[in-house]
Amino acid sequence: MRASGVLRLLALVFAVVTTCMFIRSYISFSVKTIRLPRWLRPATKEIRPVRSKCGLSKPCPGNFFAFKISSGAANVVGPSMCFENQVIMSPVKNNVGRGLNIALVNGTTGAMLKHSYFDMYSGDPNKLVKFLKEITEDTLVLVASYDDPGTKMNDEAKNLFSNLGSTYAKQIGFRDSWVFLGAKDIKNKSPFEQFLKNDPKTNKYDGWPELLELEGCLPRRIP
């Protein structure tokens, strides 16, 4: 091949390569720079997760109260209670204690009436009995154990809890776990209750059964 032919071939190859590089560069530049202004872009709807009261997995119907009750974990982490998205007892609020933690709520309005805790290991069980006897009609009773709910609980207190709808009150003993929601003079046993016996063979913690958690929707009482 003559020298002139080689030169023409090289010139052609150079021209083709240069053209391809130019086109590629131009297309890339166009893609990167030609964008719609923000006001012309399609609006993207922000999706926010729906949060139910007290962190329930599903929201409660309009005429129902949302609640969540957690027992204590051994003698380390205290119990907690949430009612209608209001935390009424918890270690953070520093209003829980060893034994039985009890909150009273108006069954019609959902208003918090009062709360207290009773030492069932070395305290006076008569204080608990007095507290339970003063509960009036249309009152919801939320209960959570912490450490030891049963050593000092006497038969009178157990009967009073049974009248509030508890199935397991008469079985509660040393270091059992218990969460419960009942009401004054309930006709049937409450469906809102969990109980776990202190058993060295099944205990999750060293000397205590595992934490219990109770949540759900409770119908408002119609005045």
N, CA and C of each residue as an Amber inpcrd file, in Angstrom:
protein
   669
   0.8620000  -1.1990000   0.0000000   0.0000000   0.0000000   0.0000000
   0.8860000   1.2320000   0.0000000   0.4840000   2.1770000  -0.8360000
   1.2870000   3.3860000  -0.9070000   1.1520000   4.2110000   0.3720000
   2.1370000   5.0910000   0.5630000   2.1600000   5.9390000   1.7630000
   0.9480000   6.8460000   1.8170000   0.5580000   7.3380000   0.6090000
  -0.6040000   8.2410000   0.5740000  -1.8760000   7.5130000   0.9990000
  -1.9700000   6.2500000   0.6390000  -3.1470000   5.4620000   1.0270000
  -3.2030000   5.2400000   2.5220000  -2.0390000   4.9740000   3.1070000
  -1.9670000   4.7860000   4.5630000  -2.3870000   6.0460000   5.2770000
  -1.9180000   7.1650000   4.7780000  -2.2500000   8.4430000   5.4100000
  -3.7650000   8.7100000   5.3360000  -4.3560000   8.3790000   4.1830000
  -5.7970000   8.5970000   4.0540000  -6.5790000   7.7020000   5.0430000
  -6.1080000   6.4430000   5.1660000  -6.7780000   5.5100000   6.0900000
  -6.6810000   5.9970000   7.5220000  -5.4970000   6.4440000   7.9060000
  -5.3120000   6.9570000   9.2730000  -6.1700000   8.1860000   9.5070000
  -6.2330000   9.0560000   8.4860000  -7.0390000  10.2640000   8.6300000
  -8.5130000   9.9130000   8.8090000  -8.9750000   8.8740000   8.0630000
 -10.3740000   8.4550000   8.1690000 -10.6800000   7.8850000   9.5470000
  -9.7570000   7.0160000  10.0410000  -9.9310000   6.4270000  11.3750000
  -9.9710000   7.5130000  12.4330000  -9.0730000   8.4720000  12.3350000
  -9.0160000   9.5770000  13.3020000 -10.3080000  10.3820000  13.2970000
 -10.8250000  10.6140000  12.0890000 -12.0580000  11.3890000  11.9720000
 -13.2380000  10.6460000  12.5980000 -13.3050000   9.3330000  12.3490000
 -14.4050000   8.5390000  12.9140000 -14.3370000   8.5080000  14.4380000
 -13.1180000   8.2700000  14.9630000 -12.9450000   8.2130000  16.4230000
 -13.2840000   9.5420000  17.0510000 -12.8170000  10.6050000  16.4610000
 -13.0740000  11.9430000  16.9940000 -14.5680000  12.2490000  17.0050000
 -15.2420000  11.8800000  15.9130000 -16.6850000  12.1230000  15.8200000
 -17.4490000  11.3520000  16.8800000 -17.0660000  10.0840000  17.0740000
 -17.7360000   9.2530000  18.1030000 -17.5510000   9.8290000  19.4910000
 -16.3330000  10.2670000  19.7840000 -16.0490000  10.8450000  21.1030000
 -16.8580000  12.1160000  21.3110000 -16.9850000  12.9120000  20.2480000
 -17.7380000  14.1620000  20.3430000 -19.2140000  13.8840000  20.6120000
 -19.7660000  12.9150000  19.8400000 -21.1900000  12.5820000  20.0140000
 -21.4590000  12.0350000  21.4070000 -20.5780000  11.1540000  21.8780000
 -20.7410000  10.5570000  23.2220000 -20.6790000  11.6250000  24.2950000
 -19.7050000  12.5300000  24.1400000 -19.5400000  13.6100000  25.1120000
 -20.7490000  14.5220000  25.1130000 -21.2850000  14.8070000  23.9220000
 -22.4260000  15.7140000  23.8070000 -23.6800000  15.1130000  24.4330000
 -23.8890000  13.8050000  24.1420000 -25.0750000  13.1270000  24.7010000
 -24.9910000  13.0820000  26.2150000 -23.8160000  12.7400000  26.7500000
 -23.6240000  12.6780000  28.2020000 -23.8680000  14.0370000  28.8130000
 -23.3440000  15.0700000  28.1630000 -23.5080000  16.4300000  28.6770000
 -24.9790000  16.8220000  28.6930000 -25.6930000  16.4280000  27.6240000
 -27.1000000  16.7770000  27.5130000 -27.9240000  16.0960000  28.5900000
 -27.6150000  14.8120000  28.8030000 -28.3620000  14.0640000  29.8040000
 -28.1670000  14.6570000  31.1810000 -26.9530000  15.1100000  31.4610000
 -26.6510000  15.6070000  32.7880000 -27.1750000  17.0120000  33.0210000
 -27.2970000  17.8060000  31.9610000 -27.6160000  19.2100000  32.1510000
 -29.0560000  19.5840000  31.8200000 -29.6980000  18.8580000  30.9400000
 -31.0600000  19.2160000  30.5580000 -32.0230000  18.5420000  31.5170000
 -32.5000000  19.2890000  32.4960000 -33.4230000  18.7820000  33.5010000
 -34.5770000  19.7420000  33.6540000 -35.7310000  19.1780000  34.0160000
 -36.8860000  20.0330000  34.2370000 -36.7090000  20.8260000  35.5170000
 -37.1330000  22.0680000  35.5200000 -37.1020000  22.8330000  36.7720000
 -38.0240000  22.1870000  37.8000000 -37.7720000  22.4550000  39.0650000
 -38.5180000  21.8010000  40.1330000 -40.0210000  22.0180000  40.0090000
 -40.4000000  23.2160000  39.5900000 -41.8360000  23.4980000  39.5330000
 -42.5370000  22.7860000  38.3900000 -41.7380000  22.1890000  37.4570000
 -42.3420000  21.4210000  36.3780000 -42.3240000  19.9220000  36.6480000
 -41.5920000  19.5270000  37.6910000 -41.5000000  18.0940000  37.9870000
 -42.7950000  17.5970000  38.6180000 -43.1470000  16.3350000  38.3640000
 -44.3600000  15.7910000  39.0100000 -44.1940000  15.7330000  40.5220000
 -45.2170000  16.1530000  41.2290000 -45.1490000  16.1880000  42.6960000
 -45.0730000  14.7790000  43.2570000 -44.1850000  14.5610000  44.2050000
 -44.0560000  13.2630000  44.8660000 -44.6870000  13.3540000  46.2460000
 -45.6380000  12.5060000  46.4990000 -46.3470000  12.5200000  47.7720000
 -45.5030000  11.8660000  48.8540000 -45.2920000  12.6010000  49.9270000
 -44.4980000  12.0640000  51.0380000 -45.3260000  11.0460000  51.8090000
 -44.7720000   9.8640000  51.9500000 -45.4600000   8.7850000  52.6530000
 -44.9710000   8.7330000  54.0900000 -45.8700000   8.9770000  54.9990000
 -45.5250000   8.9330000  56.4120000 -46.2040000   7.7330000  57.0660000
 -45.4680000   6.9830000  57.8800000 -46.0800000   5.8250000  58.5370000
 -47.1490000   6.2590000  59.5310000 -48.2560000   5.5330000  59.5530000
 -49.3410000   5.8370000  60.4800000 -48.9870000   5.2820000  61.8560000
 -48.9870000   6.1470000  62.8380000 -48.6500000   5.7330000  64.2000000
 -49.9210000   5.6360000  65.0270000 -50.1690000   4.4520000  65.5620000
 -51.3520000   4.2400000  66.3740000 -51.0720000   4.6300000  67.8170000
 -52.1250000   4.9040000  68.5650000 -51.9830000   5.2660000  69.9710000
 -51.2930000   4.1420000  70.7400000 -50.3980000   4.5250000  71.6220000
 -49.6360000   3.5950000  72.4650000 -48.7710000   2.6310000  71.6530000
 -48.5700000   2.9340000  70.3590000 -47.7200000   2.0840000  69.5280000
 -48.3520000   0.7720000  69.1250000 -49.6890000   0.6900000  69.1520000
 -50.3690000  -0.5390000  68.7500000 -50.1400000  -0.8030000  67.2600000
 -50.1810000  -2.0710000  66.8840000 -49.9580000  -2.4330000  65.4880000
 -51.0780000  -1.9320000  64.5890000 -52.2940000  -1.7960000  65.1350000
 -53.4280000  -1.2810000  64.3710000 -54.1790000  -0.2650000  65.2220000
 -54.7220000   0.7910000  64.5910000 -55.4840000   1.7780000  65.3610000
 -56.7970000   1.2040000  65.8630000 -57.2670000   1.7290000  66.9950000
 -58.5380000   1.2780000  67.5580000 -59.6970000   2.0380000  66.9160000
 -60.8820000   1.4270000  66.8680000 -62.0750000   2.1340000  66.3620000
 -62.3830000   3.3650000  67.2040000 -63.2600000   4.2080000  66.6960000
 -63.5370000   5.4830000  67.3480000 -64.0560000   5.3850000  68.7660000
 -64.8590000   4.4020000  69.0660000 -65.4560000   4.2840000  70.4010000
 -64.6840000   3.3260000  71.3060000 -63.3970000   3.1740000  71.0250000
 -62.5730000   2.2740000  71.8250000 -61.3530000   3.0120000  72.3770000
 -60.8960000   2.5650000  73.5390000 -59.6630000   3.0670000  74.1350000
 -58.4940000   2.1740000  73.7180000 -57.3610000   2.7770000  73.4370000
 -56.1280000   2.0260000  73.1570000 -55.3080000   1.9310000  74.4310000
 -54.7270000   0.7620000  74.6860000 -53.9070000   0.6050000  75.8850000
 -52.7590000  -0.3720000  75.6400000 -51.7330000  -0.2510000  76.4490000
 -50.6260000  -1.1980000  76.4560000 -50.0590000  -1.2510000  77.8710000
 -49.8970000  -2.4720000  78.3800000 -49.3630000  -2.6840000  79.7320000
 -48.1990000  -3.6580000  79.6430000 -47.0810000  -3.3060000  80.2580000
 -45.9080000  -4.1880000  80.2930000 -45.5040000  -4.4270000  81.7350000
 -45.2520000  -5.6760000  82.0670000 -44.7720000  -5.9910000  83.4100000
 -43.3070000  -5.6150000  83.5340000 -42.7900000  -5.7020000  84.7450000
 -41.3660000  -5.4690000  84.9280000 -40.5530000  -6.6510000  84.4250000
 -39.2940000  -6.3920000  84.1520000 -38.3720000  -7.4480000  83.7380000
 -37.4660000  -7.7730000  84.9270000 -37.7220000  -8.9220000  85.5490000
 -36.9910000  -9.3230000  86.7680000 -37.1250000  -8.2060000  87.8050000
 -36.0110000  -7.8240000  88.4430000 -36.0300000  -6.6960000  89.3740000
 -35.1500000  -5.5640000  88.8420000 -35.0110000  -5.5300000  87.5060000
 -34.1110000  -4.5650000  86.8710000 -34.8580000  -3.4470000  86.1630000
 -35.7970000  -3.8110000  85.2910000 -36.5480000  -2.8260000  84.5110000
 -37.9910000  -2.7880000  84.9970000 -38.4600000  -1.6070000  85.3520000
 -39.8050000  -1.4680000  85.8730000 -40.8830000  -1.5750000  84.8120000
 -42.1420000  -1.7090000  85.2310000 -43.2560000  -1.8500000  84.2980000
 -43.6390000  -0.5060000  83.6750000 -44.5430000  -0.5670000  82.6970000
 -45.0410000   0.6650000  82.0770000 -46.4860000   0.4700000  81.6620000
 -47.2190000   1.5800000  81.6400000 -48.6240000   1.5710000  81.2310000
 -48.8970000   2.7690000  80.3390000 -49.5760000   2.5090000  79.2220000
 -49.9920000   3.5670000  78.3100000 -51.4870000   3.4300000  78.0810000
 -52.2080000   4.5610000  78.1550000 -53.6470000   4.5430000  77.9240000
 -54.0180000   5.7410000  77.0640000 -54.6160000   5.4610000  75.9030000
 -54.9910000   6.5200000  74.9610000 -53.8060000   7.4330000  74.6310000
 -52.6670000   6.7780000  74.3900000 -51.4280000   7.4560000  73.9760000
 -50.7990000   8.2840000  75.0850000 -51.2490000   8.0850000  76.3090000
 -50.6940000   8.7970000  77.4570000 -49.9830000   7.7880000  78.3640000
 -48.6670000   7.9420000  78.5260000 -47.9280000   7.0720000  79.4440000
 -48.2610000   7.5180000  80.8570000 -48.8940000   6.6300000  81.6240000
 -49.3350000   7.0090000  82.9650000 -48.4270000   6.4670000  84.0570000
 -47.7330000   5.3560000  83.7820000 -46.7550000   4.8350000  84.7430000
 -45.5860000   4.2450000  83.9660000 -44.3660000   4.5460000  84.4160000
 -43.1740000   4.0220000  83.7420000 -41.9440000   4.3460000  84.5710000
 -40.8290000   3.6270000  84.3340000 -39.5820000   3.9720000  85.0220000
 -39.1080000   5.3860000  84.6860000 -39.3840000   5.8320000  83.4630000
 -38.9650000   7.1810000  83.0680000 -39.6990000   8.2380000  83.8890000
 -40.9650000   7.9990000  84.1680000 -41.7390000   8.9350000  84.9890000
 -41.4420000   8.7720000  86.4740000 -40.6800000   7.7330000  86.8150000
 -40.2640000   7.4850000  88.1980000 -41.4630000   7.3470000  89.1460000
 -42.5030000   6.6510000  88.6810000 -43.6770000   6.4630000  89.5330000
 -44.0870000   4.9930000  89.6200000 -43.1270000   4.0910000  89.4470000
 -43.3850000   2.6610000  89.5930000 -42.5290000   2.1180000  90.7330000
 -42.9280000   0.9390000  91.2280000 -42.1820000   0.3500000  92.3330000
 -42.3410000  -1.1530000  92.3790000 -41.5620000  -1.7920000  93.2220000
 -41.6020000  -3.2480000  93.3600000 -42.9430000  -3.6930000  93.9240000
 -43.5170000  -4.7490000  93.3450000 -44.7900000  -5.2810000  93.8140000
 -45.8480000  -5.1610000  92.7420000 -46.9650000  -4.5100000  93.0880000
 -48.0730000  -4.3060000  92.1550000 -48.2220000  -2.8300000  91.8270000
 -48.2020000  -2.5140000  90.5480000 -48.4080000  -1.1520000  90.0700000
 -49.8120000  -1.0650000  89.4960000 -50.6090000  -0.1370000  90.0130000
 -52.0280000  -0.0760000  89.6720000 -52.4130000   1.3490000  89.2710000
 -53.1440000   1.4540000  88.1640000 -53.6710000   2.7390000  87.6980000
 -55.1810000   2.6240000  87.5260000 -55.8950000   3.6670000  87.9160000
 -57.3460000   3.7160000  87.7800000 -57.7130000   4.7570000  86.7300000
 -58.5890000   4.3680000  85.8030000 -58.9830000   5.2370000  84.6930000
 -60.4950000   5.2720000  84.5850000 -61.0590000   6.4380000  84.2950000
 -62.4910000   6.5690000  84.0940000 -62.9000000   5.8030000  82.8410000
 -63.8350000   4.8720000  82.9860000 -64.2160000   4.0120000  81.8720000
 -65.0650000   4.6870000  80.8230000 -65.5650000   5.8810000  81.1030000
 -66.3810000   6.6090000  80.1420000 -65.5760000   7.6580000  79.3820000
 -64.7990000   8.4420000  80.1320000 -64.0450000   9.5390000  79.5170000
 -62.6050000   9.1820000  79.1800000 -62.0500000   8.1580000  79.8460000
 -60.6510000   7.7990000  79.6410000 -59.6960000   8.6310000  80.4690000
 -60.2280000   9.4690000  81.3500000 -59.3790000  10.3200000  82.1840000
 -58.6860000   9.4960000  83.2650000 -57.4190000   9.7880000  83.5120000
 -56.6650000   9.1070000  84.5560000 -57.1190000   9.6050000  85.9280000
 -57.4850000   8.6780000  86.8280000 -57.9790000   9.0460000  88.1440000
 -56.8600000   9.0810000  89.1810000 -56.1560000   7.9660000  89.3230000
 -55.0030000   7.9340000  90.2190000 -54.2110000   6.6670000  89.9760000
 -53.0030000   6.6490000  90.5260000 -52.1520000   5.4630000  90.3860000
 -51.2930000   5.3180000  91.6340000 -50.8410000   4.0880000  91.8680000
 -49.9880000   3.8300000  93.0240000 -49.3190000   2.4690000  92.8620000
 -48.3360000   2.2010000  93.6990000 -47.7290000   0.8680000  93.7080000
 -47.6470000   0.3650000  95.1440000 -47.7080000  -0.9620000  95.2700000
 -47.7870000  -1.5890000  96.5870000 -46.7180000  -2.6710000  96.7020000
 -45.8980000  -2.5670000  97.7160000 -44.8360000  -3.5380000  97.9640000
 -45.4460000  -4.8250000  98.4970000 -45.3850000  -5.8720000  97.6880000
 -45.9650000  -7.1470000  98.0790000 -44.9220000  -8.1220000  98.6420000
 -43.7220000  -7.6130000  98.8960000 -42.6870000  -8.4640000  99.4800000
 -42.5170000  -8.1710000 100.9730000 -42.4610000  -6.8960000 101.3100000
 -42.2690000  -6.5450000 102.7260000 -43.2460000  -5.4740000 103.1980000
 -44.1780000  -5.0540000 102.3110000 -45.1130000  -4.0030000 102.6780000
 -46.3480000  -4.5220000 103.3970000 -47.2900000  -3.5920000 103.6370000
 -48.5350000  -3.9180000 104.3440000 -49.6270000  -4.2450000 103.3290000
 -50.1130000  -5.4880000 103.2760000 -51.1420000  -5.8580000 102.2940000
 -52.4700000  -5.1500000 102.5340000 -52.6980000  -4.6540000 103.7570000
 -53.9500000  -3.9700000 104.0510000 -54.0740000  -2.6630000 103.2830000
 -52.9520000  -2.0620000 102.9160000 -52.9970000  -0.8360000 102.1090000
 -53.5450000  -1.1390000 100.7150000 -53.1510000  -2.2880000 100.1900000
 -53.6700000  -2.7070000  98.8890000 -55.1590000  -2.9940000  98.9800000
 -55.5840000  -3.6920000 100.0240000 -57.0020000  -4.0180000 100.2120000
 -57.8300000  -2.7420000 100.3000000 -57.3620000  -1.7850000 101.0570000
 -58.0710000  -0.5090000 101.2160000 -58.2000000   0.2010000  99.8620000
 -57.1260000   0.1970000  99.0920000 -57.1210000   0.8290000  97.7750000
 -58.1400000   0.1730000  96.8510000 -58.1820000  -1.1520000  96.8410000
 -59.0890000  -1.8840000  95.9640000 -60.5500000  -1.7010000  96.3780000
 -60.8130000  -1.5960000  97.6650000 -62.1810000  -1.4250000  98.1440000
 -62.7490000  -0.0550000  97.7910000 -61.9000000   0.8970000  97.5710000
 -62.3480000   2.2640000  97.2720000 -62.6110000   2.4870000  95.7830000
 -62.3680000   1.4720000  94.9660000 -62.6090000   1.6140000  93.5280000
 -64.1110000   1.7020000  93.2740000 -64.5180000   2.7090000  92.5120000
 -65.9330000   2.9450000  92.2480000 -66.3540000   2.3360000  90.9090000
 -67.6510000   2.3760000  90.6470000 -68.1790000   1.8580000  89.3860000
 -67.6740000   2.6910000  88.2110000 -67.7210000   2.1030000  87.0250000
 -67.2490000   2.7480000  85.7920000 -65.7680000   3.1030000  85.8560000
 -65.0180000   2.3200000  86.6260000 -63.5770000   2.5540000  86.7350000
 -62.8150000   1.3700000  86.1650000 -61.8690000   1.6750000  85.2960000
 -60.9820000   0.6530000  84.7380000 -59.7570000   0.5210000  85.6310000
 -59.2890000  -0.7070000  85.7940000 -58.1480000  -0.9900000  86.6630000
 -57.0470000  -1.6420000  85.8390000 -55.8800000  -0.9880000  85.7650000
 -54.7240000  -1.5070000  85.0350000 -53.6810000  -1.9560000  86.0540000
 -53.1680000  -3.1710000  85.8970000 -52.2470000  -3.7500000  86.8680000
 -51.0160000  -4.3130000  86.1620000 -49.8410000  -4.0590000  86.7300000
 -48.5970000  -4.6300000  86.2080000 -47.6960000  -5.0270000  87.3710000
 -47.1630000  -6.2360000  87.3130000 -46.2680000  -6.7100000  88.3660000
 -44.8430000  -6.2560000  88.1220000 -44.0790000  -6.2290000  89.2210000
 -42.6550000  -5.8850000  89.1380000 -41.9260000  -6.5950000  90.2700000
 -41.0120000  -7.4620000  89.9060000 -40.1980000  -8.2260000  90.8630000
 -41.0480000  -9.2750000  91.5750000 -41.7770000  -8.8960000  92.6410000
 -42.5610000  -9.8710000  93.4000000 -43.9500000  -9.3140000  93.6930000
 -44.9900000  -9.8280000  93.0270000 -46.3470000  -9.3210000  93.2690000
 -47.1640000 -10.1260000  94.2630000 -46.6460000 -11.2750000  94.7390000
 -47.5360000 -12.1850000  95.4320000 -47.2190000 -12.6010000  96.8490000
 -46.0300000 -12.3450000  97.3610000 -45.6610000 -12.8680000  98.6790000
 -46.6070000 -12.3940000  99.7770000 -46.9440000 -11.0980000  99.7690000
 -47.8040000 -10.5520000 100.8240000 -49.2540000 -10.3620000 100.3910000
 -49.6160000 -10.8130000  99.1950000 -51.0020000 -10.6520000  98.7730000
 -51.8840000 -11.6510000  99.5120000 -52.8290000 -11.1440000 100.2840000
 -53.6740000 -12.0370000 101.0780000 -54.9390000 -12.4330000 100.3010000
 -55.7360000 -13.2980000 100.8920000 -56.9220000 -13.8210000 100.2250000
 -57.9400000 -12.7230000  99.9250000 -58.0370000 -11.7380000 100.8120000
 -59.0080000 -10.6600000 100.5930000 -58.6440000  -9.8610000  99.3420000
 -57.3730000  -9.5680000  99.1730000 -56.9320000  -8.8440000  97.9790000
 -57.1590000  -9.6860000  96.7210000 -56.8810000 -10.9730000  96.8100000
 -57.0850000 -11.8510000  95.6520000 -58.5530000 -11.9130000  95.2510000
 -59.4560000 -11.9530000  96.2480000 -60.8880000 -11.9680000  95.9450000
 -61.3340000 -10.6650000  95.2950000 -60.7690000  -9.5630000  95.7450000
 -61.1220000  -8.2630000  95.1710000 -60.6640000  -8.1790000  93.7130000
 -59.5000000  -8.7000000  93.4300000 -59.0300000  -8.7330000  92.0420000
 -59.9160000  -9.6500000  91.1920000 -60.3600000 -10.7560000  91.7800000
 -61.2540000 -11.6730000  91.0600000 -62.5670000 -10.9780000  90.7160000
 -63.0570000 -10.1280000  91.6200000 -64.2840000  -9.3800000  91.3650000
 -64.0950000  -8.3260000  90.2790000 -62.8520000  -7.9620000  90.0320000
 -62.5470000  -7.0200000  88.9520000 -62.4160000  -7.7280000  87.6000000
 -62.5440000  -9.0530000  87.6240000 -62.5060000  -9.8150000  86.3850000
 -61.2700000 -10.6590000  86.1780000 -60.4080000 -10.7560000  87.1830000
 -59.1710000 -11.5260000  87.0240000 -59.4190000 -13.0310000  87.1290000
 -58.7660000 -13.7650000  86.2680000 -58.8270000 -15.2290000  86.2920000
 -57.6970000 -15.8060000  87.1310000 -56.5550000 -15.0980000  87.1830000
 -55.3500000 -15.6630000  87.7850000 -54.9820000 -15.0800000  89.1520000
 -55.7590000 -14.1270000  89.6550000 -55.3810000 -13.4480000  90.8960000
 -55.1450000 -14.4170000  92.0540000 -55.9630000 -15.4640000  92.1370000
 -55.8430000 -16.3870000  93.2610000 -54.6320000 -17.3210000  93.1380000
 -53.9530000 -17.2890000  91.9720000 -52.7770000 -18.1380000  91.7760000
 -51.4570000 -17.3830000  91.9510000 -51.5330000 -16.0770000  92.0840000
 -50.3150000 -15.2590000  92.0770000 -49.4680000 -15.5280000  93.3120000
 -48.1960000 -15.7800000  93.0690000 -47.2720000 -16.0510000  94.1620000
 -45.9410000 -15.3350000  93.9730000 -44.9370000 -15.8130000  94.6390000
 -43.6110000 -15.2000000  94.6770000 -43.0100000 -15.0650000  93.2750000
 -42.7230000 -13.8250000  92.8920000 -42.0250000 -13.4820000  91.6490000
 -42.7340000 -13.9100000  90.3640000 -44.0330000 -14.1030000  90.4170000
 -44.7750000 -14.3770000  89.1880000 -44.8880000 -13.0940000  88.3560000
 -45.1010000 -13.2470000  87.0540000 -45.3440000 -12.1020000  86.1760000
 -46.8370000 -12.0170000  85.8890000 -47.3740000 -10.7580000  85.9300000
 -48.8120000 -10.5950000  85.7820000 -49.1310000  -9.2170000  85.2130000
 -49.9740000  -9.1840000  84.1910000 -50.5300000  -7.9300000  83.6710000
 -52.0260000  -8.1390000  83.4990000 -52.7920000  -7.0820000  83.7940000
 -54.2370000  -7.2590000  83.8660000 -54.9490000  -5.9250000  83.6590000
 -56.1060000  -5.9910000  82.9880000 -57.0000000  -4.8380000  82.8910000
 -58.4120000  -5.3300000  83.1690000 -59.0230000  -4.7770000  84.2170000
 -60.3650000  -5.1810000  84.6050000 -61.2190000  -3.9850000  84.9570000
 -62.3850000  -4.2480000  85.5420000 -63.3060000  -3.1730000  85.9080000
 -64.1200000  -3.5840000  87.1170000 -64.6690000  -2.5990000  87.7850000
 -65.4650000  -2.8320000  88.9830000 -66.7170000  -3.6470000  88.6650000
 -66.9260000  -4.7320000  89.4080000 -68.1190000  -5.5850000  89.2850000
 -68.3760000  -6.0330000  87.8550000 -67.3420000  -6.4650000  87.1760000
 -67.4780000  -6.9680000  85.8150000 -68.2670000  -8.2870000  85.8530000
 -69.1680000  -8.4770000  84.8740000 -70.0230000  -9.6650000  84.8870000
 -69.2520000 -10.9320000  84.5090000 -68.3780000 -10.7950000  83.5340000
 -67.6030000 -11.9470000  83.0830000 -66.1270000 -11.7170000  83.3460000
 -65.3360000 -12.7420000  83.1620000 -63.8990000 -12.5960000  83.3370000
 -63.3210000 -11.7150000  82.2320000 -62.3600000 -10.8980000  82.5970000
 -61.7580000  -9.9900000  81.6320000 -60.9300000 -10.7640000  80.6040000
 -61.0190000 -10.3930000  79.3310000 -60.1740000 -11.0350000  78.3050000
 -58.7690000 -10.4530000  78.2670000 -58.5550000  -9.3960000  79.0660000
 -57.2680000  -8.6940000  79.0320000 -56.4310000  -9.0740000  80.2640000
 -55.7350000 -10.1890000  80.1500000 -54.9200000 -10.6510000  81.2730000
 -53.8870000 -11.6580000  80.7820000 -52.6870000 -11.5660000  81.3450000
 -51.6360000 -12.5490000  81.0860000 -50.9410000 -12.8700000  82.4070000
 -50.5710000 -14.1290000  82.5400000 -49.9560000 -14.5910000  83.7910000
 -48.8950000 -15.6270000  83.4860000 -47.7790000 -15.5220000  84.1760000
 -46.6940000 -16.4780000  83.9830000 -46.1010000 -16.8370000  85.3370000
 -46.1010000 -18.1350000  85.6370000 -45.6360000 -18.6260000  86.9310000
 -44.1130000 -18.6070000  87.0160000 -43.6340000 -18.2810000  88.1830000
 -42.1990000 -18.3530000  88.4630000 -41.7990000 -19.8250000  88.5570000
 -41.0070000 -20.2720000  87.5740000 -40.6050000 -21.6770000  87.5200000
 -39.1330000 -21.7390000  87.0800000 -38.2460000 -22.2520000  87.9340000
 -36.8210000 -22.3260000  87.5700000 -36.5590000 -23.0670000  86.2660000
 -37.4630000 -23.9720000  85.8890000 -37.2610000 -24.7490000  84.6650000
 -37.5540000 -23.9310000  83.4030000 -38.4260000 -22.9270000  83.5290000
 -38.8320000 -22.1600000  82.3480000 -38.5100000 -20.6750000  82.4300000
 -38.0170000 -20.2070000  83.5770000 -37.7260000 -18.7810000  83.7320000
 -36.7480000 -18.2850000  82.6720000 -37.0370000 -17.1150000  82.1380000
 -36.1420000 -16.5110000  81.1580000 -34.9720000 -15.8280000  81.8410000
 -35.2710000 -15.2010000  82.9790000 -34.2330000 -14.5280000  83.7500000
 -33.8390000 -15.4160000  84.9280000 -32.7760000 -15.0730000  85.5830000
 -32.2820000 -15.8530000  86.7130000 -33.1710000 -15.6120000  87.9380000
 -34.1770000 -16.4760000  88.1100000 -35.0710000 -16.3320000  89.2490000
 -36.3870000 -15.6500000  88.9410000 -36.5940000 -15.2110000  87.6930000
 -37.8390000 -14.5450000  87.3030000 -38.2990000 -15.0340000  85.9300000
 -39.6100000 -15.1190000  85.7280000 -40.1160000 -15.4080000  84.3810000
 -39.9610000 -14.1850000  83.4880000 -40.2590000 -14.3500000  82.2010000
 -40.0450000 -13.2620000  81.2550000 -41.0710000 -12.1420000  81.4040000
 -40.7380000 -11.0230000  80.8050000 -41.6260000  -9.8600000  80.7840000
 -42.9000000 -10.1840000  80.0090000 -44.0290000  -9.6660000  80.4660000
 -45.2970000  -9.8450000  79.7780000 -45.7740000  -8.5060000  79.2340000
 -46.4210000  -8.5540000  78.0670000 -46.9470000  -7.3420000  77.4500000
 -48.3750000  -7.5840000  76.9810000 -49.2410000  -6.6570000  77.3470000
 -50.6590000  -6.7790000  77.0340000 -51.1080000  -5.4960000  76.3350000
 -51.7320000  -5.6260000  75.1730000 -52.2110000  -4.4520000  74.4550000
 -53.5230000  -4.7730000  73.7590000 -54.2830000  -3.7220000  73.4450000
 -55.5430000  -3.9520000  72.7560000 -56.4270000  -2.7300000  72.7240000
 -57.6780000  -2.9550000  72.3340000 -58.6860000  -1.9050000  72.2320000
 -59.8480000  -2.2500000  73.1650000 -60.2250000  -1.3080000  73.9880000
 -61.2690000  -1.5300000  74.9850000 -62.4560000  -0.6130000  74.6950000
 -63.6710000  -1.1480000  74.5830000 -64.8320000  -0.2810000  74.2900000
 -65.1130000   0.7020000  75.4340000 -65.4480000   1.9140000  75.0500000
 -65.8270000   2.9180000  76.0450000 -67.1530000   2.5280000  76.6970000
 -67.2890000   2.8890000  77.9430000 -68.5570000   2.6410000  78.6230000
 -69.5390000   3.7680000  78.2790000 -70.7520000   3.3870000  77.9170000
 -71.7650000   4.3880000  77.5660000 -72.4940000   4.8050000  78.8260000
 -72.4720000   6.1100000  79.1580000 -73.1250000   6.5470000  80.4030000
 -74.6480000   6.4310000  80.3100000
